[in-house]
Amino acid sequence: MLEGVTLEDLVRLRRARDVMDRDYALPLDVPALAAVALMSTGHFARSFRAAYGETPYSYLMTRRVERAKALLRRGDLSVTDVCFAVGCTSLGSFSSRFTELVGESPSSYRARTHADGAAIPACVAKVRTRPVRKP
C-alpha cells in the first residue's frame, strides 16, 4: 500500500481521475475534484500525488495536451480553437504547458507533417503520443 493512502482513498482518487479523463474539457479545479473524491482539498491533493506521482492539475493538463495533439494533427483547427476545445482558458498557459510536455510549440506541432507511415490503432497511438514531462 502507498504510504498514507488507503484502499478506500485509492477508489475515491480513481473516481476523480476518471472524471478528469472523461471531462477534461470542462472547467475542473482541485476543489471540484476533491468533492468528487469525497475528500478535503488538501487531503485529495496530497493523496493524488502520492498515488499517481503528479499533482491533479498536472495530470489534467497532460490529458488536455494529449487531446490537443490529436486535434492539432488534424490540421483543421487553429491553435486558439484547440486551446479552448480542450478546456484551457489561457492561450499563453496552454502554449507553455504544451511546449513543456511535447518539446515544441503547438504552432510548430500543427505545422509539422504527421503522416509518418501506416495507420496505427488509436489505442497504440494514444500510448505512443502521450505527453511526457521533459526533465
C-alpha atoms as one frame of an Amber mdcrd trajectory, in Angstrom:
protein
   0.000   0.000   0.000   1.200   3.508  -0.719   2.264   5.409   2.363  -0.669
   7.379   3.769  -3.095   6.263   1.016  -5.705   3.706   1.971  -7.522   1.369
  -0.385 -10.663   3.455   0.152  -8.701   6.577  -0.821  -7.476   4.870  -3.991
 -11.043   4.061  -5.017 -12.051   7.682  -4.456  -8.984   9.019  -6.260  -9.729
   6.774  -9.219 -13.227   8.243  -9.384 -11.758  11.757  -9.637  -9.138  10.642
 -12.159 -11.900   9.109 -14.292 -13.688  12.468 -14.251 -10.501  14.158 -15.466
 -10.074  11.562 -18.229 -13.667  11.899 -19.373 -14.459  15.565 -18.738 -11.030
  17.163 -19.362 -12.633  19.944 -21.454 -14.873  21.109 -18.611 -13.712  23.716
 -16.090 -12.253  21.391 -13.433 -10.320  22.523 -10.392  -8.911  20.807  -7.329
 -11.845  21.683  -5.018 -14.354  20.249  -7.531 -12.275  17.092  -7.998 -11.835
  16.734  -4.232 -15.624  16.866  -3.915 -15.927  14.030  -6.447 -13.468  12.021
  -4.336 -15.323  12.953  -1.120 -12.109  14.346   0.374 -10.882  17.677   1.662
  -8.904  19.661  -0.901  -5.593  19.225   0.929  -6.024  15.513   1.548  -7.077
  14.982  -2.076  -4.069  16.842  -3.490  -1.587  15.020  -1.228  -3.153  11.605
  -1.796  -3.386  12.089  -5.563   0.296  12.979  -5.769   1.251  10.010  -3.571
  -0.845   7.609  -5.661  -0.096   8.882  -9.178   3.230  10.691  -8.857   1.936
  14.064 -10.054  -0.477  16.743  -8.946  -4.111  16.677 -10.071  -3.513  19.821
 -12.148  -0.514  18.267 -13.881  -2.494  15.107 -14.642  -5.382  17.135 -16.057
  -3.083  19.246 -18.216  -1.427  16.095 -19.558  -4.863  14.809 -20.616  -5.630
  18.161 -22.249  -2.322  18.273 -24.122  -2.807  14.668 -25.216  -6.174  15.585
 -26.751  -4.776  18.829 -28.167  -2.104  16.861 -30.035  -4.806  14.804 -31.743
  -6.764  17.915 -32.708  -3.647  19.696 -33.974  -2.669  16.687 -36.106  -6.000
  17.001 -37.914  -4.927  20.463 -39.034  -8.413  21.961 -39.437  -8.448  23.973
 -36.182  -6.314  26.908 -35.133  -4.157  26.657 -32.025  -6.565  29.031 -30.263
  -9.563  26.869 -31.172  -7.757  23.772 -29.906  -6.805  25.555 -26.684 -10.435
  26.296 -25.871 -11.704  22.935 -27.174  -9.615  21.053 -24.615 -10.761  23.210
 -21.702  -7.926  25.703 -21.328  -8.866  29.333 -20.791  -5.473  30.939 -21.404
  -3.662  30.540 -24.717  -0.372  31.522 -23.061  -0.646  28.913 -20.301  -1.777
  26.286 -22.796   1.144  27.022 -25.135   3.647  26.981 -22.267   2.429  23.653
 -20.908   2.168  22.137 -24.399   5.757  23.170 -25.169   6.946  21.850 -21.795
   5.332  18.440 -22.320   5.794  17.966 -26.066   9.065  19.772 -26.668   7.751
  22.093 -29.367   5.128  24.807 -29.588   1.544  23.985 -30.601   2.016  26.002
 -33.813   5.130  24.032 -34.751   3.441  20.760 -33.895   0.403  21.668 -36.021
   2.575  22.725 -38.990   4.598  19.502 -38.976   3.675  16.577 -41.234   2.149
  13.767 -39.193   1.772  11.142 -41.902   4.826   9.182 -40.764   3.815   5.818
 -42.184   0.986   3.336 -41.906  -2.068   3.996 -39.780  -1.919   2.503 -36.307
  -4.734   1.660 -33.920  -5.944   4.531 -31.749  -5.008   2.691 -28.536  -1.390
   2.386 -29.715  -1.308   5.997 -30.915  -2.561   7.154 -27.510   0.268   5.382
 -25.696   2.944   6.476 -28.178   1.858  10.126 -28.302   1.179  10.612 -24.582
   2.993  13.763 -23.486   5.803  13.151 -21.022   7.302  15.880 -18.880  10.841
  16.642 -20.036  13.452  16.523 -17.223
